Amino acid sequence: METHGPLGTLWVGLGLCAFYIALIWINTLLGFVLTPLFLVPLTWLQDRVRGKSPARG
């Protein structure tokens, strides 16, 4: 069984930390981007169901 010592452990720890920070970051961005993509068409659908005419700006 090989041992990589404390430097290898720190290196792996830094790599895992960077991975999880990137994972949280991308999930946050996806939430900000994907939420409007679902909410905007949903409001259009609700307006059609209620019989409202679309607002012209």
N, C-alpha and C positions, 0 to 999 in steps of 0.2 A: 504494500500500500504506500503510495507516494504522499509526502507531505509538502505543502507549499509555503508553510510558515506564515507568520503574521502579515507579511506584505501581500501575499496572495489572498488572504482573508479580507484585508482592507480593500484590495483591488476589486474583488467580487462584490463586497459590500457597496462600494461606490457605484459599480455597474448596476446593481439591483436598485439602488436608490435613484439613479438617473432613469432607469427603465420605468419605475413606478411614477416618478414625477412626470415623465412624458405621457404615460398612460392617463393620468389624471388630467393633464393639459388637453390631450386630444378628446377625451370624453367631455370636458367642459366646452370646448369649441364645437363639438358635434351637437351638444345641447342647444347652444346659441344659434346654430345654423339650421338645424332640422326642425326645431320647434315652430318657427314661423312658416316653414314649408308645409306643415300640417295644419296650423291654426288658420292661416289665411283662406285656403280653400274651404275649410270647415265653416268659417263665417259666411262665405259666399253661399254654401249649401243651406245654411240656416236661413239666410235672407230669402232664398228661393222658396223654401218650405213655408215660410211665413207670408209669402206673397208680396214682399217689398220690392220696389223697383230699385235697381242699382243707382247709387248716388253718382252723379256726374259732377266732377270737380272743376 
